[in-house]
């Protein structure tokens, strides 16, 4: 991330969206005024397109955590941009002040399959469903890569990561070169068991849990990180087909 360019985009949006007094001369020759954002609506819309993508990375839940703008003056976007600027400028300072220098996770840095699948539900604070959607996205991409649309959930990953040789219509994904070593077998088994754990422990639990039961953001972020690991393994794997 180029922090200086990000700050420049946020600063520009904050400047354009600031509500200021505009004066004009009436048809009667008198002066009157009105209040509206400094920039034109077209300029603000163009700037918002970039800023929304920045906010999705820095403040994923900004739409849910900041009051909705009802007057059309971009106040929700503006407050989110201001908060993002403070985060960029003072995050390290605040963490040091609180004695918490542990590394942090950014959902925007997860594998695109995981974050793209989760993004929309995450923005509305539906964290459990966001993780389930991310898992569904990884499943779909795995089906596309292997052509195994006849399989789903843990069964799909058990089949495609199986250490046995591929068969006609049943290709394999290889995380490493198949040299028959214990390391190779461990990598394949790890991918299978991770997928099994995610579908059993997250997807299946979510399906059988009442909708009102929500996980908190931190727990969901940890789950999404695990989904991202599986996504990277699938994406990085080579496809082996039967000769």
C-alpha positions in Angstrom: 0.0 0.0 0.0 1.3 3.4 -0.9 0.3 5.3 2.2 1.1 8.8 0.8 -1.2 8.2 -2.2 -3.9 6.8 0.0 -3.7 9.9 2.2 -3.8 12.2 -0.8 -7.0 10.5 -2.1 -8.6 10.7 1.4 -7.6 14.3 1.9 -9.0 15.3 -1.5 -12.3 13.6 -0.7 -12.5 15.3 2.7 -11.8 18.7 1.0 -14.4 18.2 -1.8 -17.1 16.9 0.6 -16.8 19.7 3.2 -20.1 21.6 3.5 -19.4 25.3 2.9 -21.5 28.4 2.2 -22.0 29.3 -1.4 -23.1 32.8 -2.3 -24.9 34.0 -5.4 -26.7 37.0 -6.8 -30.5 36.7 -7.1 -32.6 37.9 -10.0 -33.4 40.9 -7.9 -29.8 41.9 -7.5 -29.5 40.9 -3.9 -27.0 38.4 -2.4 -28.2 35.1 -1.0 -26.4 31.9 0.0 -26.8 28.2 0.6 -24.8 25.4 2.1 -23.6 22.4 0.2 -20.4 20.4 -0.4 -17.4 22.3 -1.7 -17.0 20.2 -4.8 -19.4 19.4 -7.6 -21.4 16.2 -7.3 -19.6 14.8 -10.3 -16.2 15.4 -8.7 -17.3 13.9 -5.4 -18.8 10.8 -7.1 -15.5 10.2 -9.0 -13.5 10.6 -5.8 -15.9 8.4 -3.9 -15.2 5.5 -6.3 -11.6 5.4 -5.2 -12.3 6.3 -1.5 -14.8 3.4 -1.1 -12.1 0.9 -2.2 -9.7 2.4 0.3 -12.2 2.3 3.1 -13.0 -1.3 2.3 -9.4 -2.0 3.0 -8.8 0.2 6.1 -12.3 0.2 7.7 -14.2 -2.8 6.3 -17.3 -2.2 8.5 -17.5 1.6 8.0 -21.0 1.6 6.4 -22.4 -0.3 9.5 -20.5 1.6 12.1 -21.1 5.2 10.9 -24.6 6.8 10.8 -26.2 6.8 7.4 -26.2 10.2 5.6 -29.8 11.3 5.1 -29.2 14.7 3.6 -27.2 13.7 0.5 -24.1 15.7 1.6 -21.8 12.6 1.8 -21.4 12.9 5.5 -21.1 9.2 6.1 -18.3 8.9 3.5 -16.6 12.0 4.9 -16.5 10.8 8.4 -15.2 7.4 7.3 -12.5 9.1 5.3 -11.5 11.2 8.3 -11.3 8.2 10.5 -9.2 6.4 7.9 -6.8 9.3 7.9 -6.5 9.2 11.7 -5.9 5.5 11.5 -3.1 6.0 8.9 -1.5 8.8 10.9 -1.8 7.5 14.5 -2.4 3.8 14.5 1.2 2.9 15.4 1.2 5.6 18.1 -2.1 4.4 19.7 -1.0 0.8 19.7 2.3 1.7 21.4 0.5 3.9 23.9 -1.9 1.0 24.8 1.1 -1.4 25.0 -0.1 -3.6 22.2 2.5 -3.9 19.5 1.3 -7.2 18.2 0.9 -7.6 14.4 -2.5 -6.9 13.0 -4.4 -8.6 10.2 -6.0 -6.7 7.3 -8.9 -8.5 5.6 -8.0 -6.6 2.4 -4.7 -8.4 2.4 -6.2 -11.9 2.4 -6.4 -13.9 -0.8 -8.8 -12.3 -3.2 -11.1 -15.3 -3.3 -11.6 -15.1 0.4 -12.0 -11.3 0.7 -14.1 -10.9 -2.5 -16.4 -13.6 -1.2 -16.8 -12.0 2.2 -16.7 -8.3 1.3 -20.4 -7.4 0.9 -21.7 -9.2 4.0 -18.7 -8.0 6.0 -19.5 -4.4 5.2 -23.0 -4.8 6.8 -21.5 -6.6 9.9 -22.9 -10.0 9.0 -19.6 -11.6 9.8 -20.7 -15.2 10.1 -22.3 -15.2 6.7 -19.3 -13.3 5.3 -17.0 -16.2 6.2 -19.5 -18.7 4.8 -19.7 -16.8 1.6 -15.9 -16.7 1.4 -15.7 -20.4 1.8 -18.3 -20.8 -1.0 -16.2 -18.6 -3.2 -13.1 -20.8 -2.6 -15.1 -23.9 -3.3 -16.4 -22.4 -6.6 -12.9 -21.5 -7.7 -11.6 -25.0 -6.8 -14.4 -26.5 -8.8 -13.5 -24.2 -11.8 -9.8 -25.1 -11.6 -10.4 -28.8 -11.4 -13.6 -29.2 -13.4 -15.1 -31.1 -10.5 -18.5 -29.4 -10.3 -20.0 -32.8 -9.3 -18.4 -32.5 -5.8 -18.7 -29.9 -3.1 -17.6 -29.0 0.4 -15.1 -31.3 2.2 -15.6 -34.1 -0.3 -14.3 -31.9 -3.1 -11.1 -31.1 -1.4 -10.5 -34.6 -0.1 -10.7 -35.8 -3.7 -8.6 -33.1 -5.4 -5.9 -33.2 -2.8 -5.7 -36.9 -2.5 -2.1 -38.1 -2.8 -3.1 -41.0 -5.1 -2.5 -40.6 -8.9 -5.2 -38.8 -10.9 -7.8 -40.7 -12.9 -9.7 -39.8 -16.0 -12.2 -37.1 -15.0 -10.6 -36.9 -11.5 -7.6 -34.6 -11.6 -5.4 -33.7 -8.6 -4.1 -30.5 -7.1 -0.4 -30.7 -6.0 1.0 -28.3 -3.5 4.5 -29.8 -4.1 6.2 -32.1 -6.6 5.0 -35.6 -6.0 8.3 -37.2 -4.9 6.6 -39.7 -2.6 8.2 -38.1 0.5 6.6 -37.6 3.8 6.7 -33.8 3.3 4.7 -34.2 0.1 2.1 -36.4 1.8 1.9 -34.0 4.8 1.2 -31.1 2.5 -1.6 -32.9 0.7 -3.1 -34.2 4.0 -2.9 -30.7 5.5 -4.9 -29.2 2.7 -7.6 -31.9 3.0 -7.9 -31.6 6.7 -8.0 -27.8 6.7 -10.8 -27.9 4.2 -12.6 -30.5 6.3 -12.3 -28.4 9.4 -13.5 -25.3 7.7 -16.6 -26.9 6.3 -17.4 -28.9 9.4 -16.5 -26.3 12.0 -17.7 -23.1 10.2 -20.0 -23.7 7.3 -22.0 -26.6 8.8 -22.2 -25.0 12.2 -23.5 -21.7 10.6 -26.2 -23.6 8.6 -27.5 -25.2 11.8 -27.3 -22.0 14.0 -30.1 -19.5 14.3 -29.6 -16.4 12.2 -29.6 -14.1 15.2 -26.5 -15.8 16.6 -23.6 -13.7 15.3 -19.8 -14.1 15.8 -17.9 -11.1 16.7 -15.6 -9.4 14.2 -12.3 -10.7 15.7 -13.5 -14.3 15.7 -14.7 -13.9 12.1 -11.4 -12.3 11.0 -9.5 -15.3 12.4 -11.9 -17.7 10.5 -11.5 -15.7 7.3 -7.7 -15.9 7.7 -8.0 -19.7 7.7 -10.2 -19.6 4.6 -7.6 -17.4 2.9 -4.9 -20.0 3.7 -7.0 -22.6 1.9 -7.5 -20.3 -1.0 -3.8 -19.6 -1.4 -3.0 -23.4 -1.3 -5.6 -24.1 -4.1 -4.5 -21.1 -6.2 -0.8 -22.1 -5.9 -1.3 -25.8 -6.6 -0.5 -27.3 -9.9 -3.1 -29.3 -11.7 -2.3 -32.9 -12.5 -4.5 -34.9 -14.9 -4.4 -38.5 -16.0 -2.2 -39.1 -19.0 
